[in-house]
Each structure stands twice: as C-alpha cells, then as structure tokens.
Amino acid sequence: MSADRRAKRETIPRADEDSFRKFLDTLPIFVCTLTPQWEVELVNQPLLDYFGKTLDELKNWATIGVVHPDDLEAVIAQTRHSTETGEPYNLEHRCRRHDGVFRWFQVRGLPLQNAQGQIVQWYVVLIDVEDRRRAEEALRSSELRLNSIINAIPELAWSTTLEGFVDFLNQRWLDYTGLTAEEAHGWGWAVALHPEDKAGIIEYWKSLMMSGEPGQYEARLRRFDGVYRWFLFRAAPVKDGSGNIVKWYGTNTDIDDRKRAEDQVRRSEAHLAEGQRLSRTGTFSWRPDSTKVIWSEELYRIHEIEPGTLISTDIARIGVHPDDIPSVYEAAARGVETGSDYEHTHRIVMSEGRIKFLHVMARATRDLEGRLEYIGAVQDVTQRILSEEALTKSRSELAHITRVMSLGILTASIAHEVNQPLAGIITNAETCLQMLDGNPPDIEGARGTALRTIRDGNRASQVIARLRALYKRKEVVAEIIDLNEATREVIALSLSELRRNRVILQQDFADDLPPVNGDRVQLQQVIMNLMRNSLDAMRDIEDRPRQLLIKTEKDDGENVRLTVQDTGIGFAPDAADRLFESFYSTKSDGMGIGLAISRSIIEAHHGRIWATLNHGPGSTFAFSIPRGSGSA
C-alpha cells in the first residue's frame, strides 16, 4: 500500500474515499484537501463547477490563472509561509470564475497533524465574500462621503451619547476651537465656552437631556486665537423604533455678526426714537393701494393717540381740522397722481379743542414689485408757528409805534425849531402895525421891522431845511456788508408772513457779488420796506400765483444792485416819480413814509433807488449802491 493511501486511512479511518467525496460534494461551500506540500489532492464538486476546471488542472492552480494576477504573489507567499511554519492559512483574494469574472474569497486552511505532530494534510475552505466586500466598501464610501459632507458644511457639528458624552466633532469644530479630538472628547469641549456662559449652557444641556426634546441656546465660543464669538447651539435627539433616545446630534452656528447687527439696530432705533421725541418729529409709511398705515411711536404721541391703535386713512378721524381737510387731500392726491413727493402744513384738533400745527413731508418710493409707497415725516411745529405769529404781531406793532413815534418826534422837532422864529415874526408884525398906525406913521421904523420879519421868516425856512437834511441824509454807520447775507436775514424774518400770504418766494443771488460799505440795519430796513411794499401789492391777488423774486447782481461794474419783483397790482405809470416822495402813497391806508425813508437811506449810501412796471403783472423796485472799498 502506498504512503498516500496510508495517510488517507490515517486521516479518515472510518470512511472510504468515495463516502468522503460524496460528503464534500454536498457541502454548500468550496472545499479541497491538500498534501503537506500544499498540492491539491481532493476538490469538491461546487469548487470544480465554479472554476470550470478538472482536478488535474487545478493541481497547477498557481499557473492556470484561477488567482487574480494582482493577488498571486501574496497567495504564494502566504502558502509558503504556512507550509514552512504549519500556521493556519487565512487570506482574502480574488478567484476567477469559469466565465472570467473575479470574485473575492476568504480562503482558510487548517493543518491536520498525526500523533507525532506532523502535518499529514491541509483542509482548505473557500468562502465567497464578494457581497460582503462590496457592502463594506459601500459602507466605507458612505462614511467617507458623510464625513466629507459633515466637514464641508458651514457649521460646527457634533454628536453625543445618550448621557451627553461627546463622541464626535467635525473638523470645522476642531479647526475653529483649536482643540484636538482627544482634548474635546467627553466633556472637554466645555473649556471653549465663555466663562460667563458656561454654567448656563451646561445647565440647559442637562435639562434638555432630561426632557428628551430638541432645543437651542445662545452662548459665546472661544476661537483658536482666543477671540469669543456668539454661537447658536442646537441639539436634537435620535430615537430608535421603540422611541428611546440612542444619540444626540447638534450644530453650532456663528451668529456673532447677527447679534452685533441686532444690537446696532436696537441702538439705532433707540437713538431714532429719542431724536424723534426731542425734535417732535414722527414718521409714517403708507401705500396708496392699501388701507394700511404705519406710524412711529412719536407720531402717536403727537396726535395723542394710544400707541398701536389701528390708523385709518380717513384723515378726519385722526383729528385734521375741517378747514384743512381739502388741502391735505389735494396735496396727497397730487403726489399719488404724479408719483412724486408732497409737502404741506395742516392743523389737528385735540379732544379739548386745542390746535396743533403739523408739517408733513412725504417721499415717494417704489417697493420690489414697483408699487408706490410713501415714507414720511411729521413735525409738530405748533410752538414755532405760534412764536412766528407772536413775533410778526410784535414786529407789526413795533413798526406802527415806530412810525407814530417818528412822526411825533418830527412834529415836536419842527415845532421846537420853528417856534422861535415864528414868535419873532409875530412880534415884528405887531410892532410894524403899531408904527404904521402912529400919527404921523413911523415909516422908517416900520421898514426896519419888516426887514426883521423877513429875517425871521428866512430863519424858519433854514430850520425846516436843516430838519429835512437831518432826516434824509443822516450820517451812516459804515461797515463791510455781504448784501446776500443781509438779504437772507431779512427773508428769514419774513418767512412766516410770506407763507401766511401764500407768496412763492424765488431767490437769485449772485455767487461772486462784491461786498458793500454801509449801515447794515439801514440797508436791511430798505429791503424790508421793499418786500412789504410788494406783499401789500399782492395781498388781494387771487387769479394768479403770488410770486416774489429777490435778486442781487453786479451793476455797471462799480455798483451792486438788489431787485425786488412782484406780481401785484403795480402802480399808475405817471406815479413812478412820486412813489418815493414823503407822505405819498398808492394805498388807501398808507402813510407814504416807507419808500421816502428808503430813498433817503440809499442816497446817504451814495446810491439810487427806482421803480418800474413789469412787462406782465406787477412791478419791480430796485436800488444800486457802490461796491465796498475793502474797509469801512
């Protein structure tokens, strides 16, 4: 009997070779036996079917291509190692199927030893692990993709165990804090929290785990460079099919810029509210195609309405004075019709009958859909209006008193200065009569008395001449004057009166106007007189706009001219030369002093003043004075 046969009998003492083969062929795995030198001896039928080879062909397995070329060297090396050492064989490699397809197998080989410890046979099992390998590869790819996604999202992501023990932090979290995964593991991550926020967030996190509900918390997290920024911490539990929490997942979102912006908005809103309160200015927004109107808190206060009250577009219901309702509607309607800004001043009536004056300015805008929307401001100008009216009234009363006092002083001066020569004239006349009544008449004495009478008459005439010179050509208090600036000051004092008389003011001031030398107050009095003269001329005009143009310009190179042009009733052509005469007036209630005084002032400044009729309605008054020499 050969040695191989004896070995087989030693290997399978109770079964013959045929029975053993039948047993191997029934196994659903690939099985083969090899000699101690790793030579194929016996192969079951499933393995022959897979490879599509005969037993004799498989005995040359290393050369017939049943092992993938890339794996062959490792297989031979492992085979040699197991043969030499007797260590079990365990290796995964690819084997080619009969159709040429390679599949992964786990190949395990165990040695069978005799009583003397010698290897007498190898049993080798080949298990197809292709599907497992594919599943593992898919899992690894999925994990890689998931890890890439988690590390790529612009969030700091993490997960914890059921007990809140951190077991994962994405790379962004680690990069941001500068901590390693080992340092942040468990509860180590808490070292990156701001000291003032640590206790609060940990307490909240514990309460969240107790409740099992998702939640969020705002706290500051330290960056790798030591800078703290605000983050929104979000956490949500993951539950199994039975509803039990198995894990927690969360993210940290940087909200520092948002927090700063919110704080800036709060500060801006506070400043805006305080500014509105101090300036008594409220704001509103209104869309003409909607009934919704939004008011600021200050606007509610101005109207003395409870904040938050729904505002109606019916202006009568918010207290607009009945007499002003048409003009308010007209201004808004005109703006809506043209899609332009509008502005107006109106009154509102308070519950106890008090009156407030409000100035409205509305700016037209368009929203993203192109719809017209107004953003406006409403200022309480009650105190200003009342002050202007009081000032105007006081100014009118003062002007009237000044005129009366001027006339009284003029009269008293004339009476005082002329009284003495008049008394002399009367005395001389009486003496002359007495001399003529004598018998005989004293002709020579009467002649002398008559001469003294003439002397006193001339003296009275000289007194009047001196008084005229005093009032018309009094000495000028000279200074360097910017005529544009002086005119603007006069306009500022007259704005309320212009508005009250619905006068449209136009200004055309020369930019390069040279200064003049003169008395600022006297020149401003002239400008005021010319403006009042124009206002009086337009007071009864209703069929055309009341327009007033004030213009400054150079005149003949050496002079500076100021012009006041109106659209009033004008004057008769033949009255142009008399307008500046004393006590001459075209108005029924006029005193004829203003223009006369103006002429005396301008002439005292070595200038001239005149009036002309416009080509259209109204008239133009102007004066021209020499430009300044640079020193008063």
Summary of the structure (lengths in Angstrom):
residues: 632
radius of gyration: 57.4
end to end distance: 151.6
largest distance: 216.2
contacts: 1708
relative contact order: 0.04
helix: 46%
strand: 26%
